[in-house]
Amino acid sequence: MDILRKFILIPAIVLVTTINICAQDNKAVLAAFKTSYTYENSGDYSKAIDAVKGVYSADNYWINIRLGWLTYMSGLFTESIAYYQKSIKLMPVSIEAKLGLALPASALGNWDLVKTTYLEILKTDPNHSLTNYRMGLLYYGRNDYGSAYKYFEKVVNLYPFDYDSVLMFAWTNFKSGKIREAQILFNRVLVIKPDDASALEGLSYIK
């Protein structure tokens, strides 16, 4: 019976010790994040990064995504990509991590990675408005108006009163030769934002 009690006692001690260590680790992480927010708010990203790196753990999603953001804001784009990719490996369905990854990828002009990342988001959430809008912008910038059309159309159907999306959909229609549709959309933009310079410019090309 004494032997049995010893076997029961040992796992209990191990469990309590583990909980205490976790609690201490959590306190350290909370303190590091609080410090990093203070430095970030003052624009000192280098010290904000150091604060979080002081409690770094490769298997901690929140630490990696925080460092992804801070290194991006510091202009350390390659390092930022690495942290965001670690975040995605830890939580593969995370949309926020993928949106984060697109930031340094865009800054480096790695449009293939941006496109791949956005498509992964749309696999999880086909109606994600921001991603659909940015995919539209990506294709519009490549003069691929047919591909841009389907993304802007989706956003405008979801958010018919959204200024940016309606305006880009208007220009996409215009560039695609859909003049009547473009005219209607440019006029809709003027309802959302009266005297908008871009919408008035578009209408000036339509006789």
N, CA, C and O of each residue as an XYZ file, in Angstrom:
828
protein
N       0.833     -1.207      0.000
C       0.000      0.000      0.000
C       0.869      1.260      0.000
O       0.548      2.236     -0.678
N       1.980      1.239      0.766
C       2.892      2.383      0.799
C       3.522      2.598     -0.566
O       3.717      3.728     -1.012
N       3.842      1.465     -1.228
C       4.430      1.569     -2.582
C       3.447      2.226     -3.524
O       3.836      3.077     -4.325
N       2.163      1.848     -3.448
C       1.115      2.406     -4.304
C       0.991      3.908     -4.070
O       0.841      4.683     -5.014
N       1.057      4.313     -2.793
C       0.957      5.736     -2.467
C       2.110      6.513     -3.086
O       1.925      7.637     -3.553
N       3.307      5.914     -3.091
C       4.481      6.571     -3.669
C       4.285      6.794     -5.162
O       4.618      7.855     -5.691
N       3.733      5.770     -5.846
C       3.503      5.870     -7.289
C       2.461      6.932     -7.623
O       2.557      7.612     -8.644
N       1.463      7.066     -6.750
C       0.429      8.084     -6.937
C       1.000      9.465     -6.674
O       0.686     10.426     -7.377
N       1.854      9.553     -5.640
C       2.412     10.830     -5.213
C       3.365     11.419     -6.251
O       3.353     12.627     -6.491
N       4.190     10.569     -6.868
C       5.198     11.052     -7.824
C       4.557     11.761     -9.020
O       4.965     12.879     -9.334
N       3.549     11.149     -9.719
C       2.902     11.867    -10.826
C       2.245     13.162    -10.371
O       2.224     14.147    -11.109
N       1.697     13.158     -9.131
C       1.044     14.371     -8.628
C       2.056     15.495     -8.479
O       1.777     16.644     -8.820
N       3.252     15.151     -7.959
C       4.314     16.148     -7.792
C       4.759     16.676     -9.146
O       4.955     17.878     -9.325
N       4.919     15.750    -10.111
C       5.328     16.136    -11.470
C       4.305     17.076    -12.083
O       4.672     18.070    -12.709
N       3.003     16.766    -11.907
C       1.930     17.588    -12.461
C       1.947     18.995    -11.876
O       1.847     19.983    -12.603
N       2.075     19.072    -10.542
C       2.106     20.375     -9.874
C       3.311     21.177    -10.340
O       3.198     22.378    -10.587
N       4.458     20.529    -10.461
C       5.682     21.207    -10.911
C       5.510     21.745    -12.324
O       5.909     22.870    -12.625
N       4.907     20.921    -13.194
C       4.682     21.328    -14.584
C       3.762     22.536    -14.654
O       4.006     23.468    -15.420
N       2.700     22.517    -13.852
C       1.748     23.642    -13.817
C       2.446     24.911    -13.358
O       2.229     25.991    -13.908
N       3.300     24.762    -12.329
C       4.024     25.931    -11.817
C       4.964     26.507    -12.866
O       5.066     27.724    -13.019
N       5.659     25.615    -13.596
C       6.574     26.060    -14.654
C       5.804     26.772    -15.752
O       6.236     27.817    -16.240
N       4.651     26.205    -16.148
C       3.810     26.806    -17.189
C       3.324     28.182    -16.753
O       3.295     29.125    -17.544
N       2.943     28.281    -15.481
C       2.457     29.559    -14.954
C       3.566     30.601    -14.985
O       3.342     31.760    -15.334
N       4.791     30.158    -14.608
C       5.929     31.075    -14.646
C       6.233     31.509    -16.072
O       6.485     32.686    -16.332
N       6.206     30.536    -17.010
C       6.448     30.843    -18.422
C       5.406     31.819    -18.935
O       5.728     32.765    -19.653
N       4.148     31.583    -18.562
C       3.065     32.448    -19.019
C       3.242     33.867    -18.491
O       2.991     34.836    -19.208
N       3.669     33.988    -17.252
C       3.916     35.316    -16.671
C       5.011     36.036    -17.445
O       4.914     37.232    -17.720
N       6.048     35.292    -17.787
C       7.170     35.880    -18.524
C       6.733     36.343    -19.905
O       7.145     37.406    -20.369
N       5.893     35.539    -20.565
C       5.396     35.892    -21.892
C       4.513     37.137    -21.812
O       4.637     38.048    -22.630
N       3.617     37.167    -20.818
C       2.738     38.326    -20.654
C       3.548     39.602    -20.411
O       3.252     40.655    -20.976
N       4.555     39.493    -19.579
C       5.403     40.652    -19.283
C       6.156     41.106    -20.526
O       6.298     42.302    -20.779
N       6.642     40.123    -21.308
C       7.389     40.446    -22.532
C       6.491     41.133    -23.559
O       6.901     42.095    -24.208
N       5.261     40.631    -23.701
C       4.328     41.238    -24.650
C       3.959     42.660    -24.214
O       3.893     43.577    -25.032
N       3.724     42.818    -22.920
C       3.376     44.151    -22.413
C       4.507     45.145    -22.690
O       4.262     46.281    -23.095
N       5.721     44.711    -22.471
C       6.882     45.559    -22.743
C       6.989     45.872    -24.226
O       7.279     47.003    -24.617
N       6.751     44.857    -25.046
C       6.866     45.049    -26.496
C       5.819     46.031    -27.019
O       6.094     46.804    -27.936
N       4.623     46.001    -26.437
C       3.577     46.953    -26.854
C       3.992     48.384    -26.502
O       3.760     49.317    -27.270
N       4.605     48.536    -25.335
C       5.062     49.866    -24.914
C       6.101     50.412    -25.882
O       6.027     51.567    -26.303
N       7.077     49.566    -26.233
C       8.114     49.994    -27.177
C       7.541     50.232    -28.575
O       7.934     51.173    -29.264
N       6.610     49.373    -28.984
C       5.994     49.542    -30.306
C       5.262     50.878    -30.389
O       5.377     51.599    -31.380
N       4.514     51.197    -29.349
C       3.754     52.453    -29.335
C       4.654     53.687    -29.413
O       4.232     54.748    -29.873
N       5.892     53.532    -28.960
C       6.833     54.651    -29.025
C       7.684     54.595    -30.290
O       8.551     55.441    -30.508
N       7.422     53.582    -31.123
C       8.139     53.462    -32.391
C       9.486     52.782    -32.297
O      10.237     52.769    -33.272
N       9.811     52.212    -31.139
C      11.092     51.534    -30.967
C      10.894     50.039    -31.218
O      10.762     49.252    -30.281
N      10.878     49.666    -32.491
C      10.585     48.275    -32.851
C      11.721     47.333    -32.479
O      11.483     46.164    -32.175
N      12.941     47.826    -32.499
C      14.090     46.994    -32.153
C      13.983     46.467    -30.722
O      14.203     45.281    -30.477
N      13.647     47.343    -29.783
C      13.497     46.923    -28.388
C      12.239     46.070    -28.200
O      12.208     45.168    -27.363
N      11.202     46.368    -28.992
C       9.979     45.553    -28.925
C      10.285     44.122    -29.352
O       9.796     43.165    -28.751
N      11.100     43.987    -30.399
C      11.505     42.657    -30.877
C      12.340     41.943    -29.818
O      12.111     40.768    -29.530
N      13.297     42.645    -29.247
C      14.160     42.036    -28.222
C      13.354     41.531    -27.035
O      13.655     40.478    -26.472
N      12.327     42.287    -26.658
C      11.499     41.886    -25.516
C      10.820     40.544    -25.764
O      10.767     39.689    -24.879
N      10.301     40.369    -26.982
C       9.602     39.120    -27.309
C      10.591     37.983    -27.543
O      10.336     36.839    -27.167
N      11.715     38.307    -28.165
C      12.732     37.263    -28.392
C      13.270     36.712    -27.076
O      13.768     35.587    -27.022
N      13.168     37.502    -26.029
C      13.642     37.051    -24.725
C      12.861     35.879    -24.165
O      13.344     35.181    -23.274
N      11.652     35.653    -24.679
C      10.830     34.513    -24.233
C      10.487     33.607    -25.414
O       9.487     32.889    -25.388
N      11.327     33.649    -26.448
C      10.992     32.943    -27.694
C      10.843     31.440    -27.501
O      11.624     30.793    -26.803
N       9.812     30.915    -28.147
C       9.580     29.479    -28.197
C       9.102     29.139    -29.601
O       8.123     29.709    -30.082
N       9.786     28.216    -30.254
C       9.487     27.893    -31.655
C       8.085     27.344    -31.848
O       7.516     27.461    -32.933
N       7.513     26.735    -30.787
C       6.190     26.125    -30.919
C       5.075     27.005    -30.349
O       3.974     26.522    -30.087
N       5.362     28.299    -30.157
C       4.355     29.224    -29.645
C       3.844     30.104    -30.786
O       4.578     30.944    -31.307
N       2.596     29.908    -31.163
C       2.001     30.654    -32.284
C       2.023     32.153    -32.027
O       2.395     32.932    -32.905
N       1.627     32.558    -30.829
C       1.461     33.981    -30.528
C       2.797     34.728    -30.552
O       2.866     35.879    -30.983
N       3.846     34.067    -30.089
C       5.173     34.689    -30.123
C       5.644     34.854    -31.566
O       6.171     35.903    -31.938
N       5.452     33.822    -32.366
C       5.908     33.880    -33.761
C       5.138     34.916    -34.579
O       5.732     35.638    -35.380
N       3.829     34.992    -34.383
C       3.061     35.962    -35.166
C       3.359     37.391    -34.690
O       3.342     38.333    -35.483
N       3.627     37.539    -33.401
C       4.001     38.868    -32.881
C       5.342     39.313    -33.483
O       5.502     40.469    -33.877
N       6.282     38.396    -33.546
C       7.580     38.716    -34.127
C       7.473     38.939    -35.637
O       8.220     39.730    -36.212
N       6.534     38.231    -36.270
C       6.292     38.463    -37.694
C       5.888     39.896    -37.953
O       6.368     40.531    -38.892
N       4.996     40.405    -37.109
C       4.515     41.782    -37.252
C       5.613     42.799    -36.930
O       5.817     43.757    -37.675
N       6.307     42.586    -35.829
C       7.316     43.547    -35.400
C       8.493     43.619    -36.374
O       9.005     44.704    -36.652
N       8.918     42.477    -36.886
C      10.025     42.494    -37.856
C       9.572     43.109    -39.178
O      10.366     43.752    -39.865
N       8.307     42.917    -39.539
C       7.779     43.583    -40.740
C       7.822     45.094    -40.558
O       8.264     45.815    -41.453
N       7.370     45.574    -39.415
C       7.354     47.005    -39.149
C       8.771     47.574    -39.079
O       8.978     48.768    -39.297
N       9.741     46.714    -38.776
C      11.136     47.149    -38.713
C      11.819     47.106    -40.077
O      12.967     47.529    -40.217
N      11.113     46.598    -41.075
C      11.711     46.489    -42.400
C      12.531     45.231    -42.593
O      13.234     45.095    -43.594
N      12.448     44.305    -41.640
C      13.171     43.033    -41.743
C      12.243     42.016    -42.415
O      11.745     41.093    -41.771
N      12.024     42.199    -43.706
C      10.964     41.471    -44.399
C      11.232     39.967    -44.520
O      10.318     39.160    -44.355
N      12.472     39.594    -44.805
C      12.791     38.165    -44.922
C      12.589     37.458    -43.594
O      12.033     36.361    -43.546
N      13.041     38.090    -42.512
C      12.852     37.532    -41.171
C      11.369     37.452    -40.826
O      10.913     36.484    -40.218
N      10.624     38.482    -41.221
C       9.186     38.511    -40.964
C       8.485     37.343    -41.650
O       7.637     36.682    -41.051
N       8.841     37.095    -42.899
C       8.251     35.975    -43.642
C       8.483     34.666    -42.891
O       7.579     33.839    -42.779
N       9.695     34.486    -42.379
C      10.018     33.240    -41.661
C       9.140     33.061    -40.430
O       8.660     31.959    -40.168
N       8.925     34.137    -39.671
C       8.077     34.036    -38.475
C       6.622     33.750    -38.851
O       5.962     32.931    -38.212
N       6.132     34.420    -39.875
C       4.744     34.175    -40.285
C       4.574     32.746    -40.799
O       3.549     32.114    -40.542
N       5.561     32.241    -41.514
C       5.479     30.858    -42.008
C       5.482     29.860    -40.860
O       4.801     28.837    -40.925
N       6.250     30.154    -39.801
C       6.225     29.300    -38.612
C       4.837     29.344    -37.967
O       4.324     28.323    -37.508
N       4.240     30.526    -37.939
C       2.893     30.673    -37.366
C       1.889     29.827    -38.136
O       1.024     29.179    -37.547
N       2.016     29.842    -39.457
C       1.087     29.076    -40.301
C       1.269     27.579    -40.083
O       0.291     26.831    -40.075
N       2.512     27.138    -39.907
C       2.758     25.720    -39.635
C       2.125     25.306    -38.316
O       1.608     24.197    -38.182
N       2.172     26.209    -37.345
C       1.596     25.904    -36.036
C       0.079     25.917    -36.056
O      -0.559     25.127    -35.360
N      -0.508     26.813    -36.853
C      -1.973     26.903    -36.961
C      -2.325     27.073    -38.445
O      -2.528     28.195    -38.909
N      -2.396     25.970    -39.185
C      -2.530     26.009    -40.648
C      -3.777     26.712    -41.175
O      -3.776     27.177    -42.315
N      -4.826     26.802    -40.386
C      -6.061     27.423    -40.870
C      -6.099     28.926    -40.563
O      -7.027     29.622    -40.976
N      -5.107     29.415    -39.851
C      -5.107     30.814    -39.429
C      -5.090     31.774    -40.619
O      -4.143     31.793    -41.406
N      -6.141     32.559    -40.733
C      -6.215     33.572    -41.784
C      -5.346     34.771    -41.416
O      -4.718     35.373    -42.286
N      -5.307     35.116    -40.137
C      -4.525     36.290    -39.728
C      -3.041     36.094    -40.024
O      -2.354     37.039    -40.412
N      -2.546     34.876    -39.843
C      -1.133     34.610    -40.118
C      -0.837     34.729    -41.612
O       0.226     35.210    -42.005
N      -1.775     34.292    -42.434
C      -1.583     34.371    -43.888
C      -1.679     35.818    -44.373
O      -0.925     36.232    -45.254
N      -2.602     36.581    -43.801
C      -2.669     38.004    -44.134
C      -1.379     38.695    -43.721
O      -0.882     39.580    -44.418
N      -0.841     38.276    -42.570
C       0.429     38.824    -42.118
C       1.550     38.483    -43.081
O       2.358     39.347    -43.424
N       1.608     37.238    -43.518
C       2.651     36.796    -44.442
C       2.646     37.607    -45.738
O       3.699     37.889    -46.309
N       1.466     37.971    -46.186
C       1.352     38.727    -47.446
C       1.996     40.110    -47.353
O       2.391     40.675    -48.373
N       2.107     40.662    -46.138
C       2.669     42.006    -45.975
C       4.153     42.066    -46.347
O       4.522     42.842    -47.229
N       5.019     41.267    -45.700
C       6.432     41.312    -46.096
C       6.663     40.769    -47.502
O       7.566     41.220    -48.207
N       5.847     39.802    -47.906
C       5.982     39.273    -49.274
C       5.713     40.372    -50.297
O       6.415     40.480    -51.303
N       4.684     41.193    -50.031
C       4.381     42.326    -50.907
C       5.520     43.343    -50.897
O       5.899     43.880    -51.938
N       6.058     43.599    -49.706
C       7.138     44.579    -49.571
C       8.372     44.158    -50.364
O       9.112     45.003    -50.868
N       8.589     42.850    -50.470
C       9.721     42.332    -51.230
C       9.395     42.141    -52.711
O      10.262     41.768    -53.502
N       8.131     42.401    -53.083
C       7.727     42.211    -54.472
C       7.610     40.753    -54.868
O       7.666     40.420    -56.052
N       7.446     39.878    -53.876
C       7.294     38.450    -54.146
C       5.819     38.156    -54.397
O       5.132     37.605    -53.537
N       5.341     38.525    -55.573
C       3.914     38.458    -55.875
C       3.415     37.031    -56.022
O       2.231     36.765    -55.815
N       4.305     36.108    -56.377
C       3.898     34.700    -56.455
C       3.538     34.179    -55.070
O       2.553     33.460    -54.906
N       4.349     34.550    -54.065
C       4.045     34.137    -52.686
C       2.779     34.816    -52.200
O       1.969     34.201    -51.506
N       2.600     36.092    -52.561
C       1.379     36.813    -52.183
C       0.155     36.105    -52.755
O      -0.816     35.843    -52.045
N       0.219     35.803    -54.037
C      -0.909     35.156    -54.709
C      -1.210     33.796    -54.087
O      -2.368     33.481    -53.808
N      -0.182     32.996    -53.870
C      -0.359     31.666    -53.269
C      -0.982     31.776    -51.879
O      -1.855     30.990    -51.512
N      -0.521     32.757    -51.119
C      -1.028     32.961    -49.758
C      -2.497     33.348    -49.782
O      -3.293     32.823    -49.003
N      -2.862     34.267    -50.673
C      -4.260     34.687    -50.777
C      -5.160     33.527    -51.212
O      -6.274     33.375    -50.710
N      -4.677     32.725    -52.135
C      -5.479     31.581    -52.588
C      -5.697     30.579    -51.463
O      -6.751     29.948    -51.383
N      -4.696     30.434    -50.591
C      -4.855     29.559    -49.426
C      -5.928     30.091    -48.487
O      -6.707     29.323    -47.921
N      -5.964     31.421    -48.325
C      -7.005     32.027    -47.487
C      -8.381     31.743    -48.075
O      -9.318     31.401    -47.354
N      -8.492     31.889    -49.389
C      -9.790     31.706    -50.044
C     -10.249     30.248    -50.037
O     -11.435     29.970    -50.213
N      -9.320     29.324    -49.837
C      -9.718     27.923    -49.665
C     -10.462     27.765    -48.341
O     -11.423     27.001    -48.238
N      -9.999     28.502    -47.331
C     -10.636     28.455    -46.014
C     -11.919     29.271    -45.991
O     -12.938     28.837    -45.454
N     -11.853     30.464    -46.584
C     -13.000     31.380    -46.578
C     -13.147     32.010    -47.970
O     -12.576     33.069    -48.228
N     -13.907     31.368    -48.866
C     -14.048     31.870    -50.240
C     -14.617     33.283    -50.325
O     -14.404     33.978    -51.319
N     -15.337     33.712    -49.294
C     -15.954     35.041    -49.317
C     -15.187     36.079    -48.504
O     -15.724     37.139    -48.185
N     -13.947     35.781    -48.171
C     -13.158     36.738    -47.383
C     -12.967     38.006    -48.214
O     -12.247     38.006    -49.213
N     -13.615     39.073    -47.792
C     -13.724     40.269    -48.632
C     -12.377     40.943    -48.889
O     -12.085     41.327    -50.022
N     -11.565     41.089    -47.858
C     -10.279     41.763    -48.029
C      -9.385     41.003    -49.000
O      -8.718     41.603    -49.842
N      -9.375     39.688    -48.877
C      -8.527     38.873    -49.755
C      -9.036     38.905    -51.190
O      -8.240     38.998    -52.125
N     -10.339     38.829    -51.373
C     -10.887     38.937    -52.722
C     -10.547     40.290    -53.341
O     -10.195     40.371    -54.518
N     -10.654     41.341    -52.547
C     -10.330     42.682    -53.038
C      -8.853     42.770    -53.442
O      -8.525     43.310    -54.498
N      -7.976     42.240    -52.601
C      -6.548     42.306    -52.903
C      -6.170     41.434    -54.089
O      -5.261     41.776    -54.845
N      -6.857     40.316    -54.258
C      -6.625     39.501    -55.454
C      -7.047     40.273    -56.698
O      -6.389     40.207    -57.737
N      -8.147     41.000    -56.579
C      -8.585     41.847    -57.691
C      -7.536     42.888    -58.035
O      -7.236     43.115    -59.207
N      -6.975     43.525    -56.999
C      -5.922     44.525    -57.221
C      -4.690     43.903    -57.875
O      -4.078     44.493    -58.764
N      -4.341     42.706    -57.419
C      -3.161     42.030    -57.959
C      -3.315     41.801    -59.459
O      -2.403     42.085    -60.236
N      -4.475     41.287    -59.860
C      -4.701     41.016    -61.289
C      -4.896     42.301    -62.084
O      -4.484     42.385    -63.241
N      -5.519     43.296    -61.471
C      -5.700     44.585    -62.147
C      -4.336     45.201    -62.453
O      -4.121     45.755    -63.532
N      -3.421     45.098    -61.494
C      -2.078     45.624    -61.691
C      -1.318     44.911    -62.789
O      -0.366     45.454    -63.348
N      -1.743     43.683    -63.102
C      -1.118     42.921    -64.188
C      -1.883     43.083    -65.505
O      -1.582     42.419    -66.497
N      -2.870     43.972    -65.496
C      -3.735     44.196    -66.666
C      -4.531     42.954    -67.062
O      -4.963     42.817    -68.207
N      -4.718     42.056    -66.100
C      -5.541     40.863    -66.327
C      -6.940     41.184    -65.798
O      -7.322     40.772    -64.703
N      -7.685     41.926    -66.604
C      -8.970     42.453    -66.145
C     -10.041     41.368    -66.027
O     -10.976     41.497    -65.237
N      -9.903     40.310    -66.807
C     -10.859     39.208    -66.707
C     -10.789     38.525    -65.351
O     -11.815     38.206    -64.749
N      -9.555     38.303    -64.872
C      -9.384     37.676    -63.550
C      -9.757     38.651    -62.437
O     -10.369     38.268    -61.440
N      -9.378     39.921    -62.622
C      -9.706     40.933    -61.613
C     -11.215     41.059    -61.451
O     -11.716     41.253    -60.344
N     -11.927     40.948    -62.558
C     -13.384     41.132    -62.579
C     -14.086     40.217    -61.574
O     -14.936     40.661    -60.801
N     -13.716     38.928    -61.596
C     -14.458     37.974    -60.761
C     -14.257     38.245    -59.268
O     -15.153     38.005    -58.459
N     -13.076     38.747    -58.913
C     -12.820     39.030    -57.495
C     -13.528     40.304    -57.038
O     -14.138     40.335    -55.970
N     -13.443     41.348    -57.854
C     -14.139     42.591    -57.489
C     -15.659     42.394    -57.498
O     -16.374     42.946    -56.662
N     -16.131     41.607    -58.447
C     -17.577     41.357    -58.516
C     -18.077     40.692    -57.237
O     -19.139     41.039    -56.720
N     -17.300     39.735    -56.736
C     -17.706     39.041    -55.511
C     -17.796     40.010    -54.342
O     -18.757     39.976    -53.574
N     -16.775     40.888    -54.206
C     -16.773     41.834    -53.090
C     -17.930     42.817    -53.199
O     -18.578     43.137    -52.202
N     -18.192     43.301    -54.430
C     -19.275     44.270    -54.626
C     -20.636     43.636    -54.355
O     -21.543     44.300    -53.854
N     -20.778     42.370    -54.680
C     -22.039     41.675    -54.373
C     -22.218     41.518    -52.861
O     -23.335     41.573    -52.346
N     -21.102     41.322    -52.164
C     -21.176     41.182    -50.710
C     -21.322     42.534    -50.014
O     -22.020     42.653    -49.007
N     -20.650     43.557    -50.567
C     -20.650     44.897    -49.971
C     -20.931     45.943    -51.054
O     -20.013     46.626    -51.508
N     -22.189     46.068    -51.468
C     -22.543     46.955    -52.576
C     -22.267     48.436    -52.314
O     -22.224     49.227    -53.256
N     -22.078     48.823    -51.048
C     -21.872     50.231    -50.723
C     -20.422     50.508    -50.326
O     -20.130     51.535    -49.715
N     -19.524     49.603    -50.669
C     -18.113     49.778    -50.327
C     -17.432     50.592    -51.428
O     -17.362     50.160    -52.578
N     -16.935     51.763    -51.067
C     -16.375     52.709    -52.041
C     -15.234     52.102    -52.861
O     -15.285     52.119    -54.090
N     -14.217     51.571    -52.202
C     -13.030     51.069    -52.900
C     -13.369     49.960    -53.893
O     -12.881     49.955    -55.023
N     -14.205     49.028    -53.460
C     -14.541     47.882    -54.302
C     -15.383     48.295    -55.503
O     -15.143     47.836    -56.620
N     -16.358     49.151    -55.278
C     -17.209     49.604    -56.383
C     -16.387     50.398    -57.392
O     -16.567     50.251    -58.601
N     -15.490     51.233    -56.896
C     -14.647     52.026    -57.794
C     -13.753     51.131    -58.646
O     -13.653     51.325    -59.858
N     -13.108     50.159    -58.022
C     -12.231     49.272    -58.779
C     -13.019     48.393    -59.741
O     -12.542     48.077    -60.830
N     -14.217     48.002    -59.342
C     -15.071     47.213    -60.234
C     -15.489     48.061    -61.434
O     -15.589     47.556    -62.552
N     -15.732     49.349    -61.200
C     -16.075     50.265    -62.295
C     -14.927     50.366    -63.292
O     -15.135     50.257    -64.500
N     -13.714     50.573    -62.780
C     -12.557     50.686    -63.673
C     -12.267     49.366    -64.385
O     -11.848     49.363    -65.542
N     -12.489     48.256    -63.701
C     -12.270     46.949    -64.327
C     -13.248     46.741    -65.473
O     -12.873     46.241    -66.534
N     -14.497     47.124    -65.259
C     -15.482     47.043    -66.341
C     -15.075     47.942    -67.510
O     -15.167     47.547    -68.672
N     -14.627     49.148    -67.187
C     -14.210     50.088    -68.233
C     -13.043     49.517    -69.040
O     -13.064     49.551    -70.270
N     -12.032     48.996    -68.354
C     -10.863     48.433    -69.023
C     -11.216     47.188    -69.825
O     -10.522     46.837    -70.779
N     -12.309     46.518    -69.430
C     -12.751     45.309    -70.124
C     -13.658     45.628    -71.305
O     -14.096     44.724    -72.016
N     -13.941     46.916    -71.515
C     -14.812     47.314    -72.627
C     -16.285     47.260    -72.306
O     -17.119     47.412    -73.199
N     -16.624     47.046    -71.046
C     -18.028     47.010    -70.621
C     -18.434     48.422    -70.203
O     -18.571     48.731    -69.020
N     -18.619     49.258    -71.212
C     -18.777     50.688    -70.980
C     -20.067     51.020    -70.243
O     -20.060     51.834    -69.319
N     -21.161     50.405    -70.637
C     -22.446     50.676    -69.987
C     -22.391     50.311    -68.512
O     -22.843     51.071    -67.656
N     -21.835     49.147    -68.224
C     -21.717     48.703    -66.836
C     -20.805     49.645    -66.044
O     -21.084     49.977    -64.891
N     -19.721     50.063    -66.678
C     -18.785     50.978    -66.019
C     -19.464     52.300    -65.685
O     -19.250     52.863    -64.611
N     -20.274     52.787    -66.599
C     -20.974     54.056    -66.378
C     -21.900     53.967    -65.165
O     -21.946     54.868    -64.328
N     -22.627     52.864    -65.094
C     -23.529     52.656    -63.951
C     -22.737     52.618    -62.650
O     -23.139     53.212    -61.649
N     -21.615     51.917    -62.672
C     -20.806     51.767    -61.461
C     -20.125     53.067    -61.050
O     -20.042     53.376    -59.861
N     -19.636     53.831    -62.027
C     -19.030     55.134    -61.696
C     -20.069     56.055    -61.044
O     -19.760     56.795    -60.111
N     -21.287     55.996    -61.546
C     -22.360     56.806    -60.955
C     -22.720     56.310    -59.553
O     -23.090     57.093    -58.678
N     -22.604     55.005    -59.360
C     -22.865     54.466    -58.021
C     -21.792     54.961    -57.044
O     -22.090     55.264    -55.889
N     -20.546     55.041    -57.515
C     -19.465     55.565    -56.682
C     -19.787     56.982    -56.224
O     -19.522     57.349    -55.079
N     -20.365     57.778    -57.134
C     -20.693     59.163    -56.797
C     -21.806     59.260    -55.763
O     -21.916     60.259    -55.052
N     -22.628     58.225    -55.682
C     -23.643     58.171    -54.622
C     -22.959     57.918    -53.279
O     -23.319     58.500    -52.256
N     -21.952     57.026    -53.315
C     -21.226     56.692    -52.085
C     -20.323     57.844    -51.662
O     -20.242     58.189    -50.483
N     -19.638     58.438    -52.655
C     -18.697     59.527    -52.375
C     -18.881     60.621    -53.430
O     -18.202     60.605    -54.457
N     -19.784     61.560    -53.191
C     -20.055     62.615    -54.171
C     -18.791     63.376    -54.587
O     -17.909     63.652    -53.774
N     -18.739     63.704    -55.884
C     -17.622     64.468    -56.460
C     -16.300     63.710    -56.427
O     -15.235     64.326    -56.471
N     -16.355     62.388    -56.352
C     -15.121     61.606    -56.336
C     -14.349     61.816    -57.638
O     -14.903     61.645    -58.725
N     -13.087     62.183    -57.531
C     -12.277     62.541    -58.695
C     -12.094     61.365    -59.652
O     -12.164     61.537    -60.869
N     -11.862     60.174    -59.106
C     -11.620     59.005    -59.952
C     -12.869     58.609    -60.729
O     -12.788     58.272    -61.910
N     -14.024     58.649    -60.069
C     -15.286     58.310    -60.745
C     -15.609     59.337    -61.826
O     -16.055     58.977    -62.915
N     -15.382     60.618    -61.524
C     -15.643     61.670    -62.520
C     -14.695     61.541    -63.720
O     -15.080     61.797    -64.860
N     -13.463     61.143    -63.443
C     -12.518     60.913    -64.534
C     -12.994     59.781    -65.427
O     -12.949     59.882    -66.654
N     -13.456     58.690    -64.794
C     -13.958     57.567    -65.566
C     -15.143     57.963    -66.428
O     -15.220     57.574    -67.594
N     -16.060     58.727    -65.872
C     -17.236     59.172    -66.640
C     -16.849     60.114    -67.777
O     -17.542     60.163    -68.794
N     -15.756     60.862    -67.623
C     -15.328     61.790    -68.663
C     -14.855     61.053    -69.922
O     -14.845     61.617    -71.015
N     -14.461     59.774    -69.751
C     -14.030     58.974    -70.897
C     -15.196     58.321    -71.614
O     -15.051     57.774    -72.707
N     -16.353     58.388    -70.978
C     -17.539     57.743    -71.556
C     -18.427     58.785    -72.191
O     -18.964     59.645    -71.493
N     -18.592     58.730    -73.479
C     -19.420     59.717    -74.210
C     -20.771     59.101    -74.589
O     -21.603     59.768    -75.204
